[in-house]
Amino acid sequence: MNERKTVRQATGPPRESTRPPCGRRFAEELLSGYLDGALTQGDEQRVRLHLEDCAECRARVEEMSKLREVIMTTRFQTPADDQWDETPRGAASHLTRSAGWLLVAAWLACMTCFVLWEVATGPQGWFEKSLVFGGLLGLALLFVSVLLDRLRVMPGDRYRGVQK
């Protein structure tokens, strides 16, 4: 009934082929798209015509359809927040993490100011200075544009209330 061919891989033991016995490989590759309604009209018509002739592929589509229905109706139990919470659990852990981030942010701000001061007051020519400040200005403008876009879409964001 179900003819399966044994395929020899270059490395490893033989395995069974998942290709349908009808030899119509395109139908196997497009069955999922057919079920989802995501195919172009031409591909959908080719798969539909193939399914009329191939009982094996029809059975495969029916099996995939049942599996999809089971998956879509399965409910996921959300674990309690304390089971996957990534925040520090203890006061010492929370304090050291907060202090660490504060020190890193302060160090980064100081280093950035120092480098900018050195470039501005150093012996570099106008070309080197314009490269540094132009690049930083361009980066700042990109960040501002992203911030403005995020602020504009925030009221209608579908994922705004989604938590872990």
KALINWO-V688115 format. One record per residue. N is the residue number from 1. SS is DSSP state (A for helix, B for strand, O for the rest). Layout:
BEGIN
N|SS  N|SS
END
This chain:
BEGIN
1|O  2|O  3|O  4|O  5|O  6|B  7|B  8|O  9|O  10|O  11|O  12|O  13|O  14|O  15|B  16|B  17|O  18|O  19|O  20|O  21|O  22|O  23|O  24|O  25|A  26|A  27|A  28|A  29|A  30|A  31|A  32|A  33|A  34|A  35|A  36|A  37|O  38|O  39|O  40|O  41|A  42|A  43|A  44|A  45|A  46|A  47|A  48|A  49|A  50|A  51|A  52|A  53|A  54|O  55|A  56|A  57|A  58|A  59|A  60|A  61|A  62|A  63|A  64|A  65|A  66|A  67|A  68|A  69|A  70|A  71|A  72|A  73|A  74|O  75|O  76|O  77|O  78|O  79|O  80|O  81|A  82|A  83|A  84|A  85|O  86|O  87|O  88|O  89|O  90|O  91|A  92|A  93|A  94|A  95|A  96|A  97|A  98|A  99|A  100|A  101|A  102|A  103|A  104|A  105|A  106|A  107|A  108|A  109|A  110|A  111|A  112|A  113|A  114|A  115|A  116|A  117|A  118|A  119|A  120|A  121|A  122|O  123|O  124|O  125|O  126|A  127|A  128|A  129|A  130|A  131|A  132|A  133|A  134|A  135|A  136|A  137|A  138|A  139|A  140|A  141|A  142|A  143|A  144|A  145|A  146|A  147|A  148|A  149|A  150|A  151|A  152|A  153|A  154|A  155|A  156|A  157|O  158|O  159|O  160|O  161|O  162|O  163|O  164|O
END
